[in-house]
Amino acid sequence: MSGPRHDPSQLVLKAYHKGDLKQAERLLAKMLHSVPNDFNALHLLGLVRAAKGAFGDAERLIARALQFGNSPEAFSNHGNVLSELGRHDEAIQRYRRALLIKPQYAEAQFNLGNALMKCGQVEEAARSFADAIRIRPDYREALQNIAQPLRELGRQNEAVVMLRRAVTLD
């Protein structure tokens, strides 16, 4: 009699969340050996590689995953990796794609705001951070980050209000 079977995806997630990236990578390699175009395995392996700082590998893996799935989280994660690689214009496209699929995705709005700031699109960045805060009023990081574009737009009083809100959340 054999023991209980474990869902490989759950084992991967458990290893990933424990910080055991080697184990997660081993399990994902095994999964991809069986099913080379598995969207979830490719996406997760991309996240593992990003966590290890291998952003080039992560970008290729998540881009490949997106050939087989249409997940707002994968588009946003692809944007994060592209941003780490300094490819902010491409990252902006990915965040916008994620938001087309899931308009109430606060993290994608936040990441979009960061990428827009890196491209000097201050007004759009302020709107993006504001949208993230509208979706999630307790989004401390967005409350902090919106202060910079507001200051650059000459809206110091609003920037101070947002920073005070962020401080009260700590």
C-alpha positions as CSV (number, residue, x, y, z in Angstrom):
1,M,0.0,0.0,0.0
2,S,1.4,3.4,-1.0
3,G,1.3,6.6,1.0
4,P,-0.9,9.6,0.0
5,R,-0.2,11.2,-3.3
6,H,0.8,14.9,-3.2
7,D,-0.1,17.4,-5.9
8,P,3.3,18.4,-7.4
9,S,2.1,22.0,-7.8
10,Q,1.3,22.2,-4.1
11,L,4.7,20.7,-3.2
12,V,6.4,23.3,-5.4
13,L,4.4,26.2,-3.7
14,K,5.2,24.8,-0.3
15,A,8.9,24.7,-1.1
16,Y,8.8,28.2,-2.7
17,H,7.1,29.8,0.2
18,K,9.5,28.1,2.7
19,G,12.4,29.6,0.6
20,D,13.6,26.2,-0.5
21,L,14.2,27.4,-4.1
22,K,16.4,24.4,-4.9
23,Q,13.6,21.9,-4.1
24,A,11.1,24.0,-5.9
25,E,13.4,24.1,-9.0
26,R,13.9,20.3,-8.9
27,L,10.2,19.6,-8.7
28,L,9.4,22.1,-11.5
29,A,12.1,20.6,-13.7
30,K,10.5,17.2,-13.2
31,M,7.1,18.6,-14.0
32,L,8.4,20.2,-17.2
33,H,10.1,17.0,-18.2
34,S,6.7,15.3,-18.2
35,V,4.8,18.3,-19.7
36,P,7.2,20.8,-21.4
37,N,4.5,23.4,-22.1
38,D,2.8,23.4,-18.7
39,F,1.8,27.1,-18.1
40,N,1.9,26.9,-14.3
41,A,5.3,25.1,-14.1
42,L,6.9,27.5,-16.6
43,H,5.5,30.5,-14.7
44,L,6.5,29.2,-11.3
45,L,10.0,28.3,-12.5
46,G,10.3,31.8,-13.8
47,L,9.4,33.1,-10.3
48,V,11.9,30.8,-8.7
49,R,14.6,32.0,-11.1
50,A,13.6,35.6,-10.4
51,A,13.9,35.0,-6.7
52,K,17.4,33.7,-7.3
53,G,18.3,36.8,-9.3
54,A,18.4,35.1,-12.7
55,F,16.2,37.6,-14.3
56,G,17.1,36.7,-17.9
57,D,16.1,33.1,-17.4
58,A,13.0,34.3,-15.5
59,E,12.0,36.5,-18.4
60,R,12.3,33.8,-21.0
61,L,10.4,31.3,-18.8
62,I,7.5,33.6,-18.0
63,A,7.3,34.8,-21.7
64,R,7.1,31.1,-22.7
65,A,4.4,30.4,-20.1
66,L,2.4,33.3,-21.5
67,Q,2.3,31.4,-24.8
68,F,0.2,28.8,-23.1
69,G,-1.9,30.9,-20.6
70,N,-3.5,34.3,-20.1
71,S,-3.0,35.1,-16.5
72,P,-3.0,38.6,-15.1
73,E,-0.5,37.5,-12.4
74,A,1.8,36.1,-15.0
75,F,1.6,39.3,-17.1
76,S,2.4,41.3,-14.0
77,N,5.2,39.0,-12.9
78,H,6.6,39.3,-16.5
79,G,6.5,43.1,-16.1
80,N,8.4,42.8,-12.8
81,V,11.2,40.8,-14.4
82,L,11.3,43.1,-17.4
83,S,11.6,46.1,-15.1
84,E,14.5,44.3,-13.2
85,L,16.2,44.0,-16.6
86,G,15.7,47.8,-17.2
87,R,13.1,47.2,-19.9
88,H,10.5,49.5,-18.4
89,D,8.6,50.3,-21.6
90,E,8.0,46.6,-22.1
91,A,7.1,46.2,-18.4
92,I,4.5,48.9,-18.8
93,Q,2.9,47.0,-21.6
94,R,2.7,43.8,-19.5
95,Y,1.2,45.6,-16.5
96,R,-1.4,47.2,-18.8
97,R,-2.2,43.8,-20.2
98,A,-2.7,42.4,-16.7
99,L,-5.0,45.3,-15.9
100,L,-7.1,44.6,-19.1
101,I,-7.7,41.1,-17.8
102,K,-8.1,42.1,-14.1
103,P,-8.9,45.8,-13.8
104,Q,-9.1,45.7,-9.9
105,Y,-5.5,44.4,-9.6
106,A,-3.9,46.7,-7.1
107,E,-0.4,45.2,-7.3
108,A,-0.3,45.6,-11.1
109,Q,-1.4,49.3,-10.8
110,F,1.3,49.8,-8.2
111,N,4.0,48.1,-10.4
112,L,2.7,50.1,-13.4
113,G,3.2,53.3,-11.3
114,N,6.8,52.4,-10.5
115,A,7.6,51.6,-14.1
116,L,6.0,54.8,-15.3
117,M,8.1,56.8,-12.8
118,K,11.2,55.2,-14.2
119,C,10.2,56.3,-17.7
120,G,9.5,59.9,-16.4
121,Q,5.8,59.7,-17.0
122,V,5.0,61.4,-13.7
123,E,1.3,62.3,-14.2
124,E,0.4,58.8,-15.3
125,A,2.4,57.3,-12.4
126,A,0.4,59.4,-10.0
127,R,-2.8,58.1,-11.5
128,S,-1.7,54.5,-11.4
129,F,-0.7,54.8,-7.7
130,A,-4.0,56.5,-7.0
131,D,-5.9,53.7,-8.7
132,A,-3.9,51.1,-6.6
133,I,-5.0,53.0,-3.5
134,R,-8.6,53.3,-4.6
135,I,-8.6,49.5,-5.1
136,R,-6.8,48.9,-1.8
137,P,-7.1,51.9,0.6
138,D,-4.6,50.3,3.0
139,Y,-1.9,49.8,0.4
140,R,1.0,51.3,2.4
141,E,3.6,51.0,-0.4
142,A,1.3,52.8,-2.9
143,L,0.6,55.5,-0.3
144,Q,4.3,56.0,0.1
145,N,5.2,55.9,-3.6
146,I,2.5,58.3,-4.7
147,A,4.2,61.1,-2.7
148,Q,7.1,61.4,-5.2
149,P,5.0,62.1,-8.3
150,L,2.6,64.3,-6.3
151,R,5.6,66.4,-5.1
152,E,7.0,66.6,-8.7
153,L,3.6,67.8,-9.9
154,G,3.6,70.6,-7.2
155,R,1.0,68.9,-5.1
156,Q,3.0,68.8,-1.8
157,N,-0.1,69.0,0.5
158,E,-1.6,65.8,-1.1
159,A,1.8,64.1,-0.8
160,V,2.0,64.9,2.9
161,V,-1.6,63.5,3.4
162,M,-0.6,60.3,1.6
163,L,2.6,59.8,3.7
164,R,0.6,60.4,6.9
165,R,-1.9,57.8,5.9
166,A,1.0,55.4,5.2
167,V,2.5,56.1,8.6
168,T,-0.8,55.4,10.4
169,L,-0.8,51.9,8.8
170,D,2.5,50.9,10.3
